[in-house]
Amino acid sequence: MAVGGDLSPKRLLLAYGMGIFPWFSDQSPILWWSPDPRLVLYPNDIKISKSLERLIRKQVFQITLDEAFNQVITSCAKIRRRENRGSWIVRDMIEAYCKLHESGFAHSVEAWHEGKLAGGLYGVSLGKCFFGESMFTRISNASKVAFVTLVNHLNKLSFDLIDCQVRTEHLIRFGAKEVSRSDFLEQIKKSLNTPTMRGKWYL
């Protein structure tokens, strides 16, 4: 959609409100994207496998919200690099989203195991939309449990949708589906009429 600009909180929030997000590498200028189609998950439509349901009931992981945002976003970046998948979560992105978190717009979900961070995810919340950014896991299924906990939490808050950005089979299995960009923009336009819940989130 665009090249350049900056990652100030004001510009980021304006972009998300228009269905646009930054995605670039160290070697490129800031690039702004608005995919068509767009992958979304409606909280009511989440699909949870029986094996994952059993794992959640066992309470293997302790789940928290907004307790370790910096650790989560940094871990997302490190794991992607270690697995040679490349990472758009460069230093400037980490600093920018930490500022969004401090101002109450960006949130993290943490999965802990024996006192150590085992997995998690982060994203941006505006109105009744949660714009997912990235997730990581160090122990099998940790990020899945964190994700299900987030979806259930958003369901209780009557959120309309979770933006998953682009298609992944992992999220398709959770019930995410592709919609046209025009439909996505129409949906978030309605959802953003609701005031944003700023500040720390709690389960």
C-alpha positions as CSV (number, residue, x, y, z in Angstrom):
1,M,0.0,0.0,0.0
2,A,2.8,2.4,0.8
3,V,6.6,2.8,1.4
4,G,8.3,4.9,4.1
5,G,6.9,7.0,6.9
6,D,7.6,6.1,10.5
7,L,6.4,3.8,13.3
8,S,5.1,6.4,15.7
9,P,2.1,5.3,17.8
10,K,-0.1,7.8,16.0
11,R,0.8,6.5,12.6
12,L,0.5,2.9,13.6
13,L,-3.0,3.4,15.1
14,L,-4.1,5.3,12.1
15,A,-2.8,2.4,9.8
16,Y,-4.5,-0.3,11.8
17,G,-7.8,1.6,11.8
18,M,-7.5,1.6,8.0
19,G,-6.7,-2.1,7.8
20,I,-3.0,-1.6,7.1
21,F,0.0,-2.9,9.0
22,P,3.8,-2.6,8.7
23,W,5.8,-5.6,7.5
24,F,9.4,-5.2,6.4
25,S,13.0,-6.3,7.1
26,D,16.3,-4.7,8.2
27,Q,17.3,-4.4,4.5
28,S,14.2,-2.5,3.3
29,P,12.3,0.7,4.0
30,I,9.1,0.6,6.1
31,L,6.5,-1.2,4.0
32,W,2.7,-1.0,4.6
33,W,0.4,-3.9,3.7
34,S,-3.4,-4.6,3.4
35,P,-3.8,-8.1,2.0
36,D,-6.6,-9.3,-0.2
37,P,-8.0,-11.7,0.9
38,R,-7.6,-11.2,4.6
39,L,-7.5,-13.9,7.2
40,V,-9.8,-13.4,10.1
41,L,-11.2,-15.4,13.1
42,Y,-14.5,-14.6,14.6
43,P,-14.2,-15.5,18.3
44,N,-17.5,-17.5,18.3
45,D,-16.2,-19.7,15.4
46,I,-13.0,-21.0,17.1
47,K,-12.4,-24.7,16.7
48,I,-10.5,-26.5,19.4
49,S,-9.3,-30.1,18.9
50,K,-10.1,-32.6,21.6
51,S,-6.5,-33.2,22.4
52,L,-6.0,-29.4,22.9
53,E,-9.1,-29.3,25.1
54,R,-7.7,-32.1,27.3
55,L,-4.4,-30.2,27.6
56,I,-6.1,-27.0,28.6
57,R,-8.1,-28.9,31.3
58,K,-4.8,-30.3,32.7
59,Q,-3.6,-26.7,33.3
60,V,-0.1,-27.5,32.2
61,F,0.5,-23.8,31.4
62,Q,-0.3,-20.7,33.5
63,I,-1.7,-18.0,31.2
64,T,-1.3,-14.3,31.9
65,L,-2.1,-11.1,30.1
66,D,0.2,-8.1,29.7
67,E,2.8,-9.4,32.2
68,A,5.8,-9.7,29.9
69,F,5.1,-7.8,26.7
70,N,8.8,-7.0,25.9
71,Q,9.8,-10.6,26.5
72,V,7.0,-11.9,24.2
73,I,7.8,-9.6,21.3
74,T,11.5,-10.2,21.6
75,S,11.0,-14.0,21.8
76,C,8.8,-13.9,18.6
77,A,11.7,-12.1,16.8
78,K,14.4,-14.4,18.1
79,I,12.6,-17.7,17.4
80,R,11.8,-16.7,13.8
81,R,15.5,-15.8,13.2
82,R,16.7,-19.0,14.8
83,E,14.4,-21.1,12.6
84,N,15.6,-19.3,9.5
85,R,12.1,-18.1,8.8
86,G,13.1,-14.5,8.7
87,S,11.7,-11.8,10.9
88,W,10.0,-8.5,10.3
89,I,10.2,-7.8,14.0
90,V,13.3,-5.6,13.8
91,R,14.5,-3.4,16.6
92,D,12.5,-0.4,15.4
93,M,9.3,-2.6,15.4
94,I,10.0,-3.8,18.9
95,E,10.5,-0.3,20.2
96,A,7.3,0.9,18.4
97,Y,5.1,-1.8,19.7
98,C,6.4,-1.5,23.3
99,K,5.3,2.2,23.1
100,L,1.9,1.0,21.9
101,H,1.8,-1.4,24.9
102,E,2.8,1.4,27.3
103,S,0.0,3.6,26.0
104,G,-2.5,0.7,26.4
105,F,-3.2,-0.3,22.8
106,A,-0.9,-3.4,22.4
107,H,-1.3,-6.5,24.5
108,S,0.5,-9.8,25.1
109,V,-0.6,-13.2,26.2
110,E,1.9,-15.3,28.1
111,A,2.1,-19.1,28.7
112,W,4.3,-20.0,31.6
113,H,5.6,-23.4,32.5
114,E,7.4,-24.0,35.8
115,G,7.9,-20.3,36.2
116,K,9.5,-19.8,32.7
117,L,8.0,-18.2,29.6
118,A,7.0,-21.1,27.3
119,G,5.1,-19.3,24.6
120,G,2.9,-16.3,23.8
121,L,1.6,-13.9,21.3
122,Y,1.0,-10.1,20.9
123,G,-1.2,-7.8,19.0
124,V,-3.0,-4.5,18.9
125,S,-6.5,-3.8,20.2
126,L,-8.8,-1.1,18.7
127,G,-12.5,-0.9,19.3
128,K,-13.9,-4.5,19.1
129,C,-11.0,-5.7,16.9
130,F,-7.8,-7.5,17.9
131,F,-5.1,-7.3,15.3
132,G,-2.8,-10.3,15.8
133,E,0.9,-9.8,15.1
134,S,3.0,-12.8,16.0
135,M,3.3,-15.8,18.3
136,F,6.1,-18.1,19.5
137,T,6.5,-21.3,21.4
138,R,9.3,-22.9,23.3
139,I,7.3,-25.9,24.6
140,S,4.9,-27.7,22.3
141,N,1.3,-26.3,22.4
142,A,2.2,-23.4,24.7
143,S,1.2,-20.7,22.1
144,K,-1.9,-22.7,21.2
145,V,-3.1,-22.6,24.8
146,A,-2.3,-18.9,24.9
147,F,-4.2,-18.3,21.7
148,V,-7.3,-20.2,22.8
149,T,-7.2,-18.3,26.1
150,L,-7.1,-15.0,24.2
151,V,-10.0,-15.9,22.0
152,N,-12.1,-16.9,24.9
153,H,-11.2,-13.7,26.7
154,L,-12.2,-11.6,23.6
155,N,-15.4,-13.6,23.3
156,K,-16.3,-12.5,26.9
157,L,-15.6,-8.9,25.9
158,S,-17.9,-9.2,22.9
159,F,-15.1,-8.6,20.4
160,D,-16.2,-8.9,16.7
161,L,-13.1,-10.3,15.1
162,I,-9.4,-11.2,15.3
163,D,-7.3,-10.1,12.3
164,C,-4.9,-12.9,11.4
165,Q,-3.5,-11.0,8.4
166,V,-2.5,-13.7,5.9
167,R,-3.5,-17.3,5.5
168,T,-1.7,-20.0,7.5
169,E,-3.0,-23.6,7.8
170,H,-2.3,-23.4,11.5
171,L,-4.9,-20.7,12.0
172,I,-7.3,-22.2,9.4
173,R,-7.5,-25.3,11.7
174,F,-8.6,-22.9,14.5
175,G,-11.5,-21.8,12.4
176,A,-10.0,-18.7,10.7
177,K,-11.4,-17.9,7.3
178,E,-10.5,-15.6,4.4
179,V,-12.7,-12.6,3.6
180,S,-12.2,-10.0,0.9
181,R,-10.4,-6.8,1.8
182,S,-13.5,-4.7,1.1
183,D,-15.5,-6.9,3.5
184,F,-12.8,-6.7,6.1
185,L,-12.6,-2.9,5.9
186,E,-16.4,-2.7,6.3
187,Q,-16.3,-5.0,9.3
188,I,-13.5,-3.1,11.2
189,K,-15.2,0.2,10.3
190,K,-18.2,-0.9,12.3
191,S,-16.2,-2.4,15.1
192,L,-14.1,0.7,15.6
193,N,-17.1,2.7,16.5
194,T,-16.8,1.2,19.9
195,P,-14.4,2.9,22.3
196,T,-11.1,1.1,22.7
197,M,-10.4,-0.7,26.0
198,R,-7.0,0.9,26.9
199,G,-4.7,-0.2,29.7
200,K,-3.7,-3.5,31.1
201,W,-5.8,-6.5,30.5
202,Y,-6.7,-9.1,33.1
203,L,-8.2,-12.6,32.8
